[in-house]
Amino acid sequence: MLTNSKEGILDNLLNAHDGVVIEGDPIYTVYSAIATALEREYFIRNEQDKAFFLTDAKGEQLDEQCSWFGIYRLDGTFSSGKVKILTKPETIIGGDGSEIFIYDESNREYLIEGGKADINGELITKCKATSVGTEYNHHAGELFSTTLFEYDNITLVEPCLGGTDKENDDEFLRRFLYIQKTRGNAGNKRNYEEWALRVDGVYKAVVLELARGAGTVDVIISGKDNQPCSLEVVKACQDYLNEEKPIGANVLVKSTTIEDLELSGEIELYEKDKLEETKVRITELIEERIVTQLELDIFNLYKSKIIALVEQDLNVIRSLFNTSII
């Protein structure tokens, strides 16, 4: 049996030697030194093999080895949105190549385009985070500040979206292995998914073949945790797929969107005094099923499925939904 420990190597050497060798003999000392050296060489080679097969590769080593397959770490994307600035009428903010920065409540920095306020002192301008990351995404209505110009109020009027984190080693390796496992060929469904996942900011891609008729392919992309991708990421993905697609294919890239789903109906309970806690359990179960369906690329939420989920609860006798769910 092949062994690479010092003790195992030394035993093999001693067993192969003609005659008895005991500890303290010159030949024992030589064999011991050889075993130590071989053990170190085996260790180094094992570490190299592990890195080569990506089992323990980290950082730049992981980047280099994945690049041999044409797959690169996603560097993250910048969040962007629009702010409304209230200031003195016809105030000019920025211009002449100057960079104007505003800051969110956590003092994260954003660059704004600037411009000239109208006669009411209102200016709506684009803003973009100066660093990548999901923490730069914000809902509309959040306030910003700055010391670079006078203002009464700076409010986000279009949400800052599209910010994604740089892939860590685990995320990068997981995506690499998934692409290698599901590699497509000849422009099939897996190919489009693989191409989309190479674009910075794309964490998931679902391919709909013949979505708009013969020769058409729709690719629905999403960011981390199924969040929508920014317009910049959608455009970058569209441009990349246009370069990679087979001649004659009509490809359309779309992002997931956030939609409110309102469910209403009636449930009959065994223990009516436990209505509120039953509602909480049912809500969590439905929300979990929706997320699961997204992970499985299933887009239809049938009324029968909702009823079946609700009636799994031990406190529910029967349920009735009058909603317009498919």
C-alpha positions as CSV (number, residue, x, y, z in Angstrom):
1,M,0.0,0.0,0.0
2,L,1.3,3.4,-0.9
3,T,2.1,5.5,2.2
4,N,3.4,9.1,2.5
5,S,3.9,9.4,6.2
6,K,7.5,9.4,7.6
7,E,6.8,6.4,9.8
8,G,5.4,4.4,6.9
9,I,8.2,5.3,4.5
10,L,10.8,4.5,7.1
11,D,9.2,1.1,7.8
12,N,9.2,0.2,4.1
13,L,12.9,1.2,3.8
14,L,13.8,-0.9,6.8
15,N,11.8,-3.9,5.7
16,A,13.5,-3.8,2.3
17,H,17.0,-3.7,3.8
18,D,19.0,-6.9,4.0
19,G,19.8,-7.5,7.6
20,V,18.6,-6.1,10.9
21,V,18.7,-2.3,11.3
22,I,18.1,-0.8,14.8
23,E,17.7,2.8,15.9
24,G,21.1,4.4,16.4
25,D,22.8,2.5,13.5
26,P,24.3,4.8,10.8
27,I,22.0,3.2,8.1
28,Y,19.0,3.9,10.3
29,T,19.9,7.6,10.5
30,V,20.3,7.8,6.7
31,Y,16.9,6.0,6.1
32,S,15.3,8.3,8.7
33,A,16.6,11.4,6.8
34,I,15.3,10.0,3.5
35,A,11.9,9.3,5.0
36,T,11.6,12.9,6.3
37,A,12.6,14.3,3.0
38,L,10.1,12.1,1.1
39,E,7.3,12.9,3.5
40,R,7.8,16.6,2.8
41,E,7.8,16.1,-0.9
42,Y,4.6,14.0,-0.7
43,F,3.0,16.8,1.3
44,I,4.0,19.5,-1.2
45,R,2.8,17.4,-4.1
46,N,-0.5,16.7,-2.4
47,E,-1.1,20.4,-1.8
48,Q,-0.3,21.1,-5.5
49,D,-2.7,18.3,-6.6
50,K,-5.4,19.7,-4.3
51,A,-5.0,23.1,-5.8
52,F,-4.9,21.8,-9.3
53,F,-8.2,20.0,-8.8
54,L,-9.7,23.0,-7.0
55,T,-10.5,21.2,-3.9
56,D,-8.6,23.6,-1.7
57,A,-7.6,26.4,-4.1
58,K,-8.0,29.9,-2.7
59,G,-7.6,33.5,-3.8
60,E,-5.3,34.1,-6.8
61,Q,-4.6,30.4,-7.2
62,L,-8.3,29.7,-7.7
63,D,-8.6,32.7,-10.1
64,E,-5.7,31.4,-12.2
65,Q,-6.9,27.8,-12.4
66,C,-10.5,28.7,-13.3
67,S,-9.2,31.1,-15.9
68,W,-7.7,28.1,-17.8
69,F,-11.3,27.2,-18.5
70,G,-12.4,30.7,-19.5
71,I,-14.3,31.4,-16.3
72,Y,-13.4,34.4,-14.1
73,R,-14.4,35.7,-10.7
74,L,-17.3,38.2,-10.7
75,D,-15.9,41.5,-9.4
76,G,-19.2,42.8,-8.2
77,T,-21.3,45.6,-9.6
78,F,-22.2,49.2,-8.7
79,S,-25.6,50.3,-7.4
80,S,-27.3,53.2,-9.2
81,G,-30.5,55.2,-8.9
82,K,-31.8,58.8,-8.9
83,V,-32.0,61.5,-6.3
84,K,-34.0,64.6,-6.0
85,I,-32.1,67.6,-4.7
86,L,-34.0,70.6,-3.2
87,T,-31.9,73.7,-3.2
88,K,-32.0,77.4,-4.3
89,P,-33.7,78.0,-7.7
90,E,-31.5,77.6,-10.7
91,T,-28.5,76.5,-8.6
92,I,-25.8,74.8,-10.7
93,I,-24.4,71.7,-9.0
94,G,-21.2,70.2,-10.5
95,G,-20.1,70.9,-14.0
96,D,-16.7,71.6,-15.6
97,G,-15.6,68.0,-15.0
98,S,-15.9,68.3,-11.2
99,E,-17.0,65.2,-9.2
100,I,-19.8,65.7,-6.7
101,F,-20.4,63.2,-4.0
102,I,-23.3,62.5,-1.7
103,Y,-23.5,60.1,1.3
104,D,-26.1,57.7,2.6
105,E,-26.9,57.4,6.3
106,S,-24.0,55.0,6.8
107,N,-21.6,57.5,5.1
108,R,-21.3,55.3,2.0
109,E,-20.2,57.4,-1.0
110,Y,-22.2,58.0,-4.3
111,L,-21.2,60.1,-7.3
112,I,-24.0,62.3,-8.9
113,E,-24.2,63.7,-12.4
114,G,-25.3,67.1,-11.2
115,G,-26.9,69.8,-13.3
116,K,-29.1,72.9,-12.9
117,A,-32.0,73.2,-10.5
118,D,-35.3,74.5,-12.0
119,I,-37.1,77.7,-10.9
120,N,-38.5,75.8,-7.9
121,G,-35.1,74.7,-6.8
122,E,-35.5,71.0,-7.8
123,L,-32.9,68.9,-9.5
124,I,-33.4,65.2,-10.3
125,T,-30.0,63.6,-11.1
126,K,-28.5,60.1,-11.4
127,C,-26.4,58.7,-8.6
128,K,-24.0,55.8,-8.6
129,A,-22.1,54.1,-5.8
130,T,-18.3,54.5,-5.9
131,S,-17.8,50.9,-4.6
132,V,-19.4,47.6,-5.4
133,G,-21.6,45.8,-3.0
134,T,-25.1,45.0,-2.0
135,E,-25.0,47.3,1.0
136,Y,-25.2,50.2,-1.5
137,N,-28.7,49.2,-2.6
138,H,-31.4,51.4,-1.1
139,H,-35.2,51.8,-1.3
140,A,-36.7,55.0,-2.7
141,G,-37.3,57.6,0.0
142,E,-34.0,57.3,1.8
143,L,-32.1,60.5,2.6
144,F,-28.6,61.5,1.6
145,S,-26.3,64.3,2.7
146,T,-23.2,66.2,1.5
147,T,-21.0,69.1,2.4
148,L,-20.1,70.0,-1.2
149,F,-23.0,72.3,-1.9
150,E,-26.0,74.0,-0.2
151,Y,-29.3,72.1,-0.1
152,D,-32.5,71.7,1.8
153,N,-33.1,68.0,1.1
154,I,-31.6,65.1,-0.9
155,T,-34.0,62.2,-1.3
156,L,-33.7,59.0,-3.3
157,V,-36.6,59.0,-5.8
158,E,-35.6,55.9,-7.8
159,P,-34.2,53.0,-5.8
160,C,-30.5,52.3,-5.9
161,L,-30.3,48.8,-7.4
162,G,-27.8,46.5,-9.1
163,G,-25.1,46.5,-6.4
164,T,-23.6,43.1,-6.0
165,D,-20.7,41.8,-3.9
166,K,-17.4,40.5,-5.3
167,E,-17.6,36.7,-5.4
168,N,-15.9,35.0,-2.5
169,D,-13.9,31.8,-3.0
170,D,-16.8,29.5,-2.1
171,E,-19.3,31.3,-4.4
172,F,-16.8,31.4,-7.3
173,L,-15.9,27.7,-6.9
174,R,-19.6,26.7,-6.7
175,R,-20.4,28.6,-9.9
176,F,-17.4,27.2,-11.7
177,L,-18.3,23.6,-10.8
178,Y,-21.9,24.2,-11.8
179,I,-20.9,25.6,-15.2
180,Q,-18.5,22.7,-15.7
181,K,-21.1,20.2,-14.8
182,T,-23.8,21.6,-17.0
183,R,-21.7,22.8,-20.0
184,G,-23.8,23.0,-23.2
185,N,-22.8,22.8,-26.8
186,A,-24.0,24.0,-30.2
187,G,-25.9,26.9,-28.7
188,N,-28.3,24.8,-26.6
189,K,-30.2,25.8,-23.4
190,R,-27.2,25.1,-21.2
191,N,-25.0,27.2,-23.3
192,Y,-27.1,30.3,-22.8
193,E,-27.2,29.7,-19.1
194,E,-23.5,29.3,-19.0
195,W,-22.9,32.5,-21.0
196,A,-25.3,34.5,-18.8
197,L,-23.6,33.4,-15.6
198,R,-20.3,34.7,-16.9
199,V,-21.6,38.3,-16.7
200,D,-20.8,40.3,-13.6
201,G,-24.0,40.8,-11.5
202,V,-25.8,37.7,-12.7
203,Y,-26.3,35.0,-10.1
204,K,-29.0,32.9,-11.7
205,A,-30.2,32.5,-15.3
206,V,-33.3,30.7,-16.6
207,V,-33.6,30.0,-20.3
208,L,-36.9,29.8,-22.1
209,E,-36.6,28.3,-25.5
210,L,-38.9,29.4,-28.4
211,A,-40.3,32.0,-26.0
212,R,-41.5,34.3,-28.8
213,G,-41.6,31.7,-31.6
214,A,-39.2,29.9,-33.8
215,G,-35.6,31.0,-33.5
216,T,-36.2,33.0,-30.2
217,V,-34.6,32.5,-26.8
218,D,-35.5,34.5,-23.7
219,V,-33.0,34.5,-20.8
220,I,-34.3,35.7,-17.4
221,I,-31.6,36.7,-15.1
222,S,-31.5,37.7,-11.4
223,G,-29.0,38.9,-8.9
224,K,-28.2,37.4,-5.5
225,D,-31.2,35.9,-3.7
226,N,-33.4,36.3,-6.9
227,Q,-33.2,40.1,-6.6
228,P,-33.6,42.1,-9.9
229,C,-30.6,43.0,-11.9
230,S,-29.9,46.6,-12.8
231,L,-30.4,47.9,-16.4
232,E,-26.6,48.0,-16.8
233,V,-26.3,44.3,-15.9
234,V,-29.2,43.4,-18.2
235,K,-27.5,45.4,-21.1
236,A,-24.1,43.8,-20.4
237,C,-25.7,40.3,-20.5
238,Q,-27.6,41.1,-23.7
239,D,-24.4,42.4,-25.4
240,Y,-22.4,39.3,-24.2
241,L,-25.1,36.9,-25.4
242,N,-25.4,38.7,-28.7
243,E,-21.6,37.9,-29.3
244,E,-21.8,34.3,-28.2
245,K,-25.2,33.2,-29.7
246,P,-25.4,31.1,-32.8
247,I,-26.0,33.0,-36.1
248,G,-29.7,33.6,-36.6
249,A,-30.8,33.3,-33.0
250,N,-33.0,36.0,-31.6
251,V,-32.1,36.5,-27.9
252,L,-33.8,38.7,-25.4
253,V,-32.5,39.2,-21.8
254,K,-34.9,40.2,-19.1
255,S,-34.5,40.6,-15.3
256,T,-36.7,39.3,-12.6
257,T,-38.9,41.9,-11.0
258,I,-40.3,42.4,-7.5
259,E,-44.1,41.9,-7.4
260,D,-46.5,42.0,-4.5
261,L,-48.6,38.8,-4.3
262,E,-51.9,39.2,-2.4
263,L,-53.7,36.1,-1.4
264,S,-57.1,36.2,0.2
265,G,-59.5,33.4,1.2
266,E,-61.2,31.6,4.0
267,I,-60.0,28.9,6.3
268,E,-61.9,26.7,8.8
269,L,-60.0,25.8,11.9
270,Y,-60.2,23.2,14.6
271,E,-59.0,25.6,17.2
272,K,-60.4,29.0,16.3
273,D,-58.6,30.8,19.2
274,K,-55.2,30.0,17.4
275,L,-56.0,31.9,14.2
276,E,-53.1,34.3,14.4
277,E,-50.4,31.7,15.0
278,T,-51.9,29.6,12.3
279,K,-51.8,32.5,9.8
280,V,-48.1,33.0,10.6
281,R,-47.3,29.4,9.9
282,I,-49.3,29.3,6.7
283,T,-47.7,32.6,5.4
284,E,-44.2,31.3,6.1
285,L,-45.0,28.0,4.3
286,I,-46.3,29.8,1.2
287,E,-43.4,32.2,1.1
288,E,-40.9,29.3,1.3
289,R,-42.7,27.5,-1.5
290,I,-42.5,30.5,-3.8
291,V,-38.7,30.8,-3.2
292,T,-38.3,27.1,-3.8
293,Q,-40.2,27.3,-7.1
294,L,-37.9,30.1,-8.2
295,E,-34.9,27.9,-7.4
296,L,-36.4,25.1,-9.5
297,D,-37.2,27.5,-12.4
298,I,-41.0,26.9,-11.9
299,F,-43.0,30.1,-12.5
300,N,-46.6,29.1,-12.1
301,L,-48.2,29.3,-8.7
302,Y,-51.4,27.2,-9.0
303,K,-54.4,27.8,-6.7
304,S,-54.6,24.1,-6.0
305,K,-51.0,24.1,-4.7
306,I,-51.8,27.0,-2.3
307,I,-54.8,25.1,-1.0
308,A,-52.8,21.9,-0.6
309,L,-50.1,23.9,1.4
310,V,-52.6,25.6,3.6
311,E,-54.5,22.3,4.4
312,Q,-51.2,20.7,5.5
313,D,-51.4,22.7,8.7
314,L,-52.8,20.5,11.5
315,N,-55.1,23.3,12.7
316,V,-56.8,23.7,9.3
317,I,-59.9,21.7,8.4
318,R,-60.5,23.2,4.9
319,S,-59.7,26.3,2.9
320,L,-61.2,28.3,0.1
321,F,-59.3,30.9,-2.1
322,N,-61.2,33.2,-4.4
323,T,-58.1,34.9,-5.8
324,S,-57.0,35.0,-9.5
325,I,-54.0,32.7,-9.0
326,I,-53.5,30.4,-11.9
